[in-house]
Amino acid sequence: RGMIPHKTKRGQAALARLRVFDGIPPPYDKRRRVCV
């Protein structure tokens, strides 16, 4: 469907909820890796 419309209130709310990490975030860096 394409990209999120960031100019709308709904799109801004969706992007505010989105969290993106480069690598492995702190709570999961010590945990054992599992293939799903």
Summary of the structure (lengths in Angstrom):
residues: 36
radius of gyration: 14.8
end to end distance: 26.4
largest distance: 39.9
contacts: 36
relative contact order: 0.12
helix: 36%
strand: 0%
